[in-house]
Amino acid sequence: MKKLIALVTVFAFVALLAGMVAAQVDTRSPSEKLDAGRAYLKLLDQKIIRLRKAGKTALMKQAQVDKKSTIARMQVWKAEMEAGEAAPPPPVAPTPPPPPSAVRAAPGGGLFGWGLNTGISAGYVMGKSVMVARGDLILADPMGIGPMLGLGENAVAWKLGLGGASGKDINDVEKKAIPIFVDGVINIPADVMGGIESYVGGGVNYVVYGSKTSSDARTGSYGGQIYYGIQGDIGLGGKSFVELGYSIIRSGKVDLPYSMKGVGINFGTQILL
């Protein structure tokens, strides 16, 4: 019997302790607490009215004190609720910046940053075994001839070149010459040739140095060249090309020029300086 009484006493103590802990730890949200506080205030108001009618002044005053305490707690809960609503969202971790990329030269700057388009080529004039080489400065169309001809803005280009030729002239005399070239080039739209970039060109040349023998150097007279070429990028840094045409390079006396002429083929590539 004594053990049963002791067990009941321990159980009652544990239940009382649990109730106290539950009263101390309130997991309700501030809005839920406010709703419960409003309901409790209604009950207190009704209780105060009954006590006033019954003339129980002491109990009425105790209920009024309880009402003031409840109102004070409700103000705290309201402040907590407003603070929770106004609280900013947790900060988002900033996106790390991308790793720095390697600095590259501006496109179109060329080897030396001059932005000059040039071309070099070497060729062979058949018949008399004449070797020809030239270097050109390739210019855009400053006069807008392309649109005048109904072509695109970049359809026409100009070449200013300096070259060298060595071989036999029409009289089987060994000759060497340094000509200057002025050419005009018309680019043919690729869709016309089934996707192949091609062009036609032609111009004049003038020998500023020509020789009959190593001791017989003289200027020459005017010559010319005309050619058809195809071009494309084969990985040499610019568009490479091959040309088939006919050229005449005259050097020697004006009245009896020593001409190196014939059908020839040239290979070359463009280089942006």
ABEGO torsion letter per residue (X at the ends): XAAAAAAAAAAAAAAAAAAAAAAABBABBAAAAAAAAAAAAAAAAAAAAAAAAAGBAAAAAAAAAAAAAAAAAAAAAAAAAAAAAABBBBBBBBBBBBBBBBBBBBBGAEAAGAGBBBBBBBBBBBGAGBBBBBBBBBBBBAAGAAAAAGBBAAABBBBBBBBBBBEBBAAGBBBBBBBBBBBBBBBBBAAAAGGBBBBBBBBBBBBABBBABAABBBBBBBBBBBBBBBBBBAGAGBBBBBBBBBBBBBBEBAABBBBBBEBBBBBBBBBBX
